[in-house]
Amino acid sequence: MLRKNPGFTAIAMATLALGIGANTAIFSVVDAVLLQPLPYPGSDRLLSITHTDRQSGATGIPISFTKFTAVHEQTKTLESVAVFFQMTPSLVTERGAELVNAARASNDIFRVLQVGPVLGRTFLPEEDVPNANDVAILSDAFWHSHFAGDSGVIGKTLSLDGKNATVVGVLPASFRFPLLYPEPELWLPRVTDTPEARPDQIRSGAGYLSMIARLQPGETRARAEAELDTINSRYREQFGSYVDATKYVLAADSLADSIVGPLRPSLLVLLAAVGFVLLISCVNVANLLLARATAREREIAIRKALGASRARLVRQLLSESLLLSLGGGILGVWLAAGLMPVLRTVSPGAVPRLADAHVNGAVLIFSLALCVITGILFGLMPSLQASGRELHSTLKEGSRGSSEGGHRGKFRAVLVVAEVGMALVLMTGAGLLMESFARLMQVNPGFSSKSITIFPVILPALRYPQSAQQEAFFRHVLERVRAIPQVQSAAVVSPMPLSGGARFTFFCPEGRACLGVGKDPIIATRTVSAGYFETVHTPLLAGRVFTEKDVAGGQNVAIINETTAKRYWPNQNPLGKHIANSRDMIPREIVGVVADVKFVALNAADTEEMYVPLPQGPWTNMTLLVLSQSNQRPLVAAVREKISEVDPNLPVSGILSMDEVIGASVAQPRLIMQFVGVFAGFALLLAAIGIYGVMAYTVNTRKQEMGIRIALGATPADILRLVVGQGMRMTLIGVALGVAASLALTRLLASLLFGVSAADPVVFSVAAVVLGGVAFLACWIPARRATGVDPIIVLRYE
């Protein structure tokens, strides 16, 4: 029967393939990111342990080395505990120098994860102490890219930041570490080998480590949290003057939630969106089946006359529906499999574990269930209606031309109303996300990104251990880069804007009592060179910017942002005031006030910021910003050459434009907006097709009525009003129901929105008007065709 109606079969299967394919693709992502356990044995026992600020409630704050030591030594509920941090050492090979993604970790890191090497071994306890031998464990990708998978790699050496590290192990190809992005290519021991782990930093309780742990068998997270509270209390008694003693408490979360928890609302919104698309597809196919059932009334009546029971007829019609659904499902799975490589091109930094998304067994079972459910969903009611017609009336109607019964027409109208309502919900959600993203992109970041290229520069601490050496390197680089003819200006900054990084300092503002480390307020501290504010066009509101005269050993100076000035010196001139680090109490004179800058994220609230000049606070890890109108490729080559003149063994990678940095900072909201927008477009198209199909079918079945009306004097305008009015009544009812549903459901989007209300009247109005306009067009086309009915031909035929 389906083969005899190829047009109907193709349209129905294609419609279902769209809905099932979209659901299968998004469910593949949801399955990989949210549902699948982490790729470690007993992953349900893994915890992420972080600090929570007692006062602000901020979570996810890094752990100090001293706090980690206390937990490691005192815990009884945790089987093993480890800490780690990300780094980018310089690797020198025969091909030259390059930066590699690496992580330093305590020696129990692989015991916590219960991951063993395919070659060699993991870290030993004696390698996790100061001045121990340098060793390295390779990822499978690094092993193959740098050693061609040589099984004799154990014992070979790597030159990292000027020191030799012996290769002691190779990790499995299946090993993933989604807690860091990019994932580490190398693992190194000793988390104390970092500038943040200077003795004075450790003594102050500075946090720079991420901590993970494995529960003892039979223990629960609640008991572990209670123990962590006890450990934290002891720590506060023992180290009361440390930063993390009085200000922070320890909090434990499942490791899986710590990785993908923030992404859960966005993925569930996407899953709901594709669910609406599938429902609308089902409504369209149900309408097609109703139209086809009308055309088959005489056939079904003859089957009943020959003895077929109603149950037999329902089984036959449902079998056809299920066959349609399975055919659409096969096409949908094929479509989803084709979409997966496209989905996996999304930055893993925006969607962790996305690389693991595949059309696997669980996804196929999900798709099969969708096929069965949708087959029954769109096929049951048409089957019941088609098999329930009275035999004698059907045969009599068949002798003089069928017409659509009242109940069937009402059911088709109900389906259209439901379709319009669901489409409006999707369109409203997409509109809110689009408006939110537009508002986000309108946020003034406090700097200009136009024509700026960024060059991350990381100095090896072994070759540049002194602040004077670090300052001299960057000073010489800036002198050479500024001499390039096409360069307008250049500067260095650390951390870079919109990098998410920050260095916080407890400070004592002039005019307030100093309470000491852990009790004084904190301020984000940035190191910048002279010319930085001119390069990025951050407005100077008062005072002056840094100059070459602000040198080490001279007057300590600082520039603050507008938020700091308003908070600590309201209605006063902050210039000439002083600001001191709570630890050393060395005052800095405030010489300037600049506009607030979005260093963490565009949607982050403005916080206190302080800038110090490069000579008075250099770092090994800084970013070179180059302002130039020239083509980026020759500019990059020229800047690389100038850096090489200062240090030929220093690799420079990760070069981007500042516009790309801004784009990366909003990758996740852009992704969600784009997907929901595409699904809303599908919903609008399917709704238009559904309305058009119903109205076209209605006109076709009412040709005799139209002919009589025209014969009795109805004008084309009367026919247009009749047909369009019927369609628009269904549309308006659907819009009203859709608005009500949207008001209830869009509240779930509130956490994803920025600068727009979940009940924004403008978005709701635009969505309703657009849907109404498309519906009007879908009604007008068949209505226009109805005005061309020739009453003589129709009445003669009937």
N, C-alpha and C positions, 0 to 999 in steps of 0.2 A: 504493500500500500504506500509506503514512503517512497519507494523507487518510482512509482507511477506519478508522484507529485514532486518532482525534483526541485522546483522553485520554493515550495513551502518547506521542504526538508532542509534545503541549503540555508534559507533565512533563519529558520528556527535553530539549527545547529550553530550557525555563526553567532547568533545572539547569545546563546548559552555559552559558547566557547569564550566569548568576551568576558562574561561574568565569572565563569569557573576559572578561566586562565588568570584573571586578575587576582581572585581569591587564592589560587594555588601559589602564585608568585609571592604575594605578601605573607601568606602563611608560612612559606619556606623561610622567609626572613624572621618572622616571629618565632618559629620553631628553633632556628639556630641561635637567635639572640636571647630569647626569654625562656624557652621551654627545655632545651637540651641542657643537661648538667655540664658543668665545666669539665674539660678533658683531663681530669685527674682522678685517681682512685679515691673513693669516699669523699667526693667533693662536697657533700652535704655537711661534712664536719669542718670545712674550711671557713675561717673568719677573717674579716678585715678589721683591724683595730686602729682607731684614729682618736684625735682629741676633739672635744666639744668645748666651746667657749662658755663658761658659766654665765656670763652677763649677756652676751648678744645671742647665744644659742647657735652660733655658726658651727657647722660640722665639717668633717673631713680635714681637720688641721693636722699637719705632719707631727710625727713623734720625735722627741729628742733621743740622743744616744743614751743618756743617763736613764731616761724613763724606760727605754727598751731593756736596758740591763736589769732594772728593777723587776720588770715583768718576767724576763727570762729566768732570773734566779729564784723568784718567789712563787711562781705559778704552780698549781697542782692540778687544775682542771684542764690545762692545755698540754697536749702531748709534745708539741714542738712550736717554737716561735722564731720568726726571722724578720729581718728588715732589709730594705733595698732602696736605691735611688738611681735615677737615670743620669748618664753622662755621655759625652761624645769625645773620646780620646783621639789623638792623631796617630794613625798607623803609617809607618814608613816601610815600604816594600821596594823591590827592584823597579817597580813601575812608577815610583814616586810616593808622595805623601797623600793620604786621604783621611777623611773623618769617618769613623764607624760608630754605629749606635751600640752602646754598651750599658751594662748595669753593674754596679757594685752591690754585693749582698753579703749578709752574714753566712756563716758556714752551714747553717741548718736550712737554707732556702729550699734545697731539693728534697730534704727530709720532710719538710712541711707539705710540699706538693706531691711527695712520693713518686718522684720521677727519677729514673736511673739513666746513666749514659749508655749509648750503644758502643762507645769505645772509651777506654780509660776509666776515670773515676770522677767523683765530685770533690768538693773542698774538704780539707782536713781541719780539725780544730786549731792545730798549730799554725795554719796559714791565715788565721783570722786575728792575729795579734800584730802590733806595730813592729816594723822592720823585718817581717817574715818574707819568705821568698815570694816573688811575683809569679802567679800562675793564671791560666785562662782556660775557660771552658767554651767551646765553639758551638754555635747553632749549626744545624745541618746545612742551611743555605750558605753560611759563611765557609763552612768546611769544603763545600763543592765549588764555590766561586773563587776561593783563594788557594785551595790545596787540591782541587780536582778530585775530591773524595778519596784522597790517598789514605789507606789504612795505617800507614806508618807515620801519621801526623803527630802521634803522642811523643812528646819530648822535644818537638821543634819549638822555636822561639818566635815571638812577635815583638816588634819594637813599638811600644805604646808610650807616647809622650816622653820619648827619650830613654825609657827603661825597658829592659827585656823581660818578657813574661813567657813562661814555659807552658805549652799546651798540655793539659792533663786529662782532658775529656772532650767528647763530642756528644751532643744531645740528639735524641731521636728526631726524625723528620716530622713526626706527628706533634711534637711539643709546641704548644702555643702559650704565650704569656700576654693576655689581653689587658693586663693592668697597666702596661706601658705602651705608648705609641710614639714613634715607631718601635716595634718589638726589638729587643736586644739581639745583636749578632754575636756579642761576646759577653761572658759573665766573668767578673773579677771579684776577688775576696776583699775584705776590709772596708767597711763603710766609713771608717775614720780617715780614709785617704781622700779627703775633699777639703776645699777651703772652708766650708761651713763647719768642719770638725776641728777647727783650731782649738787649742786648750781653753782659750777664753770663751769661745762659743759653747763648748761642751759644759764648761763650768756655769754658764748662764742658763742652760737648759734650752738652747735654741733648737727648734724643730725643723728637720729637713728629711726625715725618713718616713717611708711607708712601711707599715707592719702587717704581717699576715700570720695566722696561727692555725693549728689543727687541734680540735678538741680531743680529749681522751675518750676512748670508747665508753659509751654509757653516759657521758656528761652532756649537759645542755647549755645552750647559749645563755640562758637566764642565770645559771649557776656561775658561768664564766664571767658574766658582767658583774655579779655580786662580788666575786673574787677580785676583779679589776678595781672595783670601788675601794676594797680594803687595801690593795696594793697602792692605790693612788693616795689614800689617807696616810699610809706610812711614809710615802714619798714626800708628802707635804710636810710631815713632821721632821723628816731628815734633811730636806733640801728646801726649806721655806723661802730662801732668797732667790731660787731659780725661777725663770720665766714661766715654766709649765707647772710649778708647784701649786700656786694659788689660783691661777687664771683658768686652767684647763682640767677637765675630767676625761677619763678614758671611756670610750664607747665601742661596742662590738657589733658588727653587722655581718650577715652572711656574705661570703666573698662574691657570690654570683650577683647579689643585689647591689653590692658596691660598684660592680662593673657596669651593669645594664639598668640598674634601678631608675636613674634619671631619664632613661630613654623609654621606659615602659608606657607612660601616658601617650607619647607620640605614636608608638607602634600600635597600641590598642585603638587609637583614633583612626589610623590607616586601615586596620582590620575591620572596624565598623564601617568605614567608607566603602570598602570593596564589598562588604556584606550588603549595603544598600544597592550597589550596582547590580549584584546578583539577584536581589529581590525584584528590581525593576526589569531585569532580563526575564525573570520568571513570569512577571505580569504580562509582558509583551507576548511571550510564547503562549500563555494561557489565552490571550485574546486571539492569537492565530488559531489555536485549537478550537475555540468557540466558533470562529468563522468557518473553519473547516468542518466542524460538526454539523453546522447548519446546511452546508452543501451536501453532507452525507446523510441527511435525515431520511431520505427515501431508502437508501441502502440499509440503514440501521432498522428501519421499519420492516423491510422485507426479511431481514435476519430474525426479527422478533416473530414475524408471521410464520416463519419456518421452524419456530420452536426455541430460539435462543433465549435464555433467561437474562434478566437484567444483570445478575452477577457475572454471567459469561461475557456480556457486552462490556461491562466495566473493566473486566480483566483484559479483554482485547485492547480497549482504548488505552488503559494504563500501560500495557506492554509496549504499545507504540510510543507513549510518552517517555517511558524509561529508556527505550532504544534511542530516541532523540537525545535524551539527556546523556546517555553514555557516549553517543557520537560527539556531542558537544564537549563532553568531558575529555575525551581523547584529544580533540583539537585544542582544548584549553590547556591540558598538561603540556602538549607540544609547544603551545604559545608561551607558557610559563617557563619551560626549559630554555626557550630562546631568549627570554627576558633576563634570566639569571646572570649571564655574563655582564649585561648592562647594569644590573643592580649592584654587582660586586665591584663595579668601577667607582662607586661612591666611596669617599674617603673613609678608611677604617677608623680614623679619629672621630668622625661624626657618628658612626654606627659600629661599636665594638662587636667583634665576632662575626661580622658580615661575611668574611671570607669563607666561613663554614656553611653558608646557606646553599643548599642544593635540593633538587627534587629527589628526596630519598624515600625510603619505605613509609615512614610516618606521613610524609606529605602525600604520597600516592593513596594511602588509606583515607586521609582527609578528603582528597579529591573524589575517591570512590563514594564516600559517604555523601559528599555534596551532590554527586550525580543522582544517587538514589533519592535523597531528600527533595532535590529540586524536581526530579521527575514526578514524584508523588505530589509535590506542592503545586506545580502548574498543570498537572494532568488530572487530578482527582475531580475537581469541580466540573470542568468541561465533560469528563466521562460520565459523571452522575447526571448532568443535565441532558446530555445527548441520549443516554439510555433510558431516561425517565419520561420521554415524550409519549403521549397517548397514541396507540397504533392507528386507530381509525382516523383521527384528526390529522395525523401526519400524512397518511396516504391520500386523504381528500385534498389537503393543502398541496401535496406534491402534484396532483393532477392539474392544479390551476396556478402553480408558482408559489414557492415558499416565501414566507416572510418571517422576520425575526419575532419571536414571542416576547411578551412583556417582561417575564421574569429574566429571560436571557439578556435582554437589552439592559435591564437594570443591573445585572451582574457585571456586564461589560463596563457600564458606567462607573460602578463601584471600583473596578480594577483601574480605570483611568484616574479616578480621584486619588486612589492609593499611590499610583505611580507618580502623579504630580506632587503629592505631599512628600514622598520620599526624595524626589528630585530637588524640591525646595530645601529640604534639610541639608542635603549635600552641598547645594549651591551656597546656602547661608554659611555653613562651616568653612567652605573654601573662601568665601568672601571675607569672613572674619580673619582667617589666616593671612590672606593677601593684604588686607588693610593693616594687620599687625606687622607684617614684614615691611610694608611700605613705611610705617611709622618708625620701625627700627632703623631702616636705612636713612631716614631723615635726621636721625640723632647726630648732633654735632660732636665728632670725636675729640675736638679740641686741637686737631692738627690737620694739615693738608696731606693727602696721599698722592696727589697728582705728580707724576714724573719722578717719583722717588723709588730708588732701587735699594734693597737691603742686602747686606753681606754679613752673615753671622761669622764672627771670628772668635775662636777658642784658643787661648794660649796654653801650651803645656806647662803645668805648674812646676815641673822639675826644671825646665829651662828658664822660667820666668817666676822665680819664687818671691821676689821682692816687689813691693808696690812701685818703687822707682823704675824698675825694669819694665813693668807693665805699662806705666804711664809713658815711658820713653818710646815704647813700641808704637802705641796708638798715636802719639804725637808725630812721630816720623811718618807713619802711614798717612795721616791727615795732611801733612805738608805735601807729600807726593801726589795724593789723590786730588787735592785742590789745585794742583798745578796742571792737571789734565785740561786741555783747552775747552772741551765740551762740558766740563763740570761747573755748575753754577755755585754750589756750596756742598760741604760734606761735614759730618759730625758723627760721634759715636754716642750710644746710649745703652744702659743696662738697668733693668730689663727693658726689652723692646715693647712699644705700645701694642696692645691687643694680643700679647703673647700669653696672658693669663698669669705671668710670673710677677712676683713682688718680693721685696726684702723689707721686712717690718722691723722697726726700731722703737723701743720704749724711749719716750722723750719727755723733757721737762720744759714747757713753754714759759717764757719770762712772764712774771706776774702771778704765777701759781706755785703752790708748795710742791716740792719734789718728794714723792713717796718712795721712789726706787723702782728697780726692775721688777716687773710682774704686777706693779700697782699703778704706775704712771700710764697715761694713754699711749697708744701706738700710732706710728705714722709710716706710710710706705715711702721708702727711700730710693731715689733713682740717681744714678751717676751719669752725668752728661758732660760732653766737651763744650768748649766755647764754640758758638755758631750753631748749636743744636736747635734752639728756638727759632732762629732765622731759617734754618733748613726746612723744618716741618711747619713753619708759619703758625706756631702757637702764640696767641696774642699776649703781649706784655701789658699788664694792667697798671703796674706801678713800679718805680725803681728802675733797675737796670738788669741786663742779662750778664752771663759770665763772659769774661774776657781772658786773654792770654796772661794777664797780670794776676789772676787767681791761681796761685801756685802752691805747691806743698811747702809747708814751713811758714807761709805768709798768714795773713788774716783769714781765719776760718769763716767761710761765708755759706749762705744757703739761699735758695729761692723756694718759696712756698706757693701752693695753689690757692685759688680763691676760697675754696671751702675751708682750708686751714685758717686763713685770715679772718673769715667771718665767724668761725667757731671760737677761736681763742682771743681774738682782738676785735670784737664787734664795736663798730662806731669809733674805731681807733685807726691810726696809721701804723701798720706793722713794721714799716721800714725802720731799721735801727734797733728793733727788738732782737732778742736772742732766743735761740732754741738749742737745747743741750741733750746729748745722748745720756740716758739715765745711768748707763754703766760707767762711763768715764767722766761724765759731767763737764766735758769740754764744750764751751759755748760756741755757737755759730751765729754770726750776725746775719739777719735777714736783709738782703740787698734788693730783692725783687719779688713781685707777685705776678703769677701768670694765670691764664684761664685754666679751668679744670680740663683734664685729659682722661679719656677712657682707656686706661691701660689694661684692664682685665677683660671687659666685654662691653659692647655697645649698650646693653640693657642693664649694666651694673650701676648702682647708685654712686654718686660722687663721694669720694672719701678724702681724708687728709693725705697730702702728698708733699714730699720735700725733695728738692734737687740739690745735689752737691757737685762741685766741679771735678772733672776727671783727675787732675793732679792730687786732689785731697781725698779721693776715694775710688781708685781704680780697681777693676776686677779683671780676672783672666777671661771671663766670658762676657763679651760685649758685641754690639751690633753696629756695623758701619752703615750709615744712611747717606746716599749720594743723590743729590738733586741735579737732574740733567734732562734737557729736552731732546737729546740725541737718541738714536736707535739703541736699544738695550744691548744687543749682541756685541757690537764693538766696544760699548761702554764697559761691559762685564770683562771683556778681554783686557782692556786697558787697566781697570782697577786690579784685576788679578796680577797683572805684571807689576804694578806698584807695590802690592803687598809682598810679592815674591822678592822684590829688591830689598825689602827690610828683613824678611826671613824666608829664604827659598824652600825651607822644609815645612812650612806651615800650609796645610791644605785649607781651602775655602770652598764650601759647598752649601747647599740649601739656599741659593740665591733666588730671591723673589722680588716682585714689585710690591709696593705697599698696598696697592689695590688688591692684589692676591691675598695679602695678609688679612685685609678687611673681609674679603670674600670667605676665607677659611673660617673666620671667627663667627660667621652666621651660616655656616654650611648646614647645620642641623635644622634650624627653622626654615631655611630655603627648601631643603629636601622635603619636609613634611608639607609645606605649602604647595610645592610643585605636584606632588603625588595626589593630594586631595583635590587640587585644581583639575588635574587630568581626569580623576574619577568623577568630579562634578560635571565636567564636559561630557563624559560618557553618559551620565545620568540625564543631562539635558537633551542630548541627541536621542537617547532611547525613549524619553518621555515624549519628545516631538514625534518620533516614529509611531509610538503607541497611540497618541491622539489622532494623528493623521490616519492610521490604520482603522481606528474605530469610526471616524467620520466618513472615510471613504467607503467603508463597508455599509454604514448606515445609509449613505446616499444611494449606493447600489441596490440595497434591499427595499428602498422607498421610492424607486423610480416611478412606479405606478401612481403613488400619492403625489409626487412632484408633477407628473404629467397632468393629473386632474386639477391640481392647484393652478398650474399655468393655463389650462384650458378654461378655468373659471375666472381668469383675469389677473392672477398673481404676477407681479413684475419681477425681473431679476433681482431687484433690491429686496423684495419680500423674501425670495428664496434664500438670498445671502443671509438676511437677518435670521431666518428660521434655522438654518444649518449652523452658522457661526454662533448664534445665541445658544444653541444646545451644547456645542462644544465648550464655549466659554463659561457656561454655568458649571459644567463639570470641573473646568480648570479653576474657577474661583473657589469652589468648595475645597478642591485639593490644596490650593494656596492657603486658604484659611486654616485647614488642618495642619498643613506643613509649617505655618508660622507658629502654631501652638506647640507642635512637636519640637520645633527648633528652639523655642524659648526654654523648653525643658532640657534638651540635649546639649545645646551649645554651652551650657554651664560647665560641662565636662572639659571644654576647651580652655577654661579660664586660666589654667596654669601655663598654657602655651601661648597666651596672647600678651602683647606688649602695647600699651598706650591705647587700647580699644576695649570697650565693654563687650561682654558676651551677648548682650542684648542691644547692640548698636542699631538704632533705628534706620540709619542711612544704609547700612549693609542689608538689613532685612528688606527695605523698600526696593533697593536696586535689584536684589535677587528676585523679588516678586514681580517687578516690572519686566525684567529680562525673560523670566519664565512665561509670564503672561503674553509678551510679544511673540515669543516662539510658538506658543500654543495658538495664538490668533492666526499666525501664518499657516500652521498645520491644519487649522479649521478652514481657513479661507480657500485653500487650494481645492479641496473636494467640493466646497460650497460653490466655487466658481464653475466647477464642472457640472454641478446640479442645475445651474441656470441654463445650461445648454441642452437640457432634455427636450426632445421633440414630442409633444403630447400625442400627436397622431400616430407616430411609430410605436410609442410605448403602449398606448391603449389598444392599438390593433394587435400587437404582440400578445398582450395579456388576454 
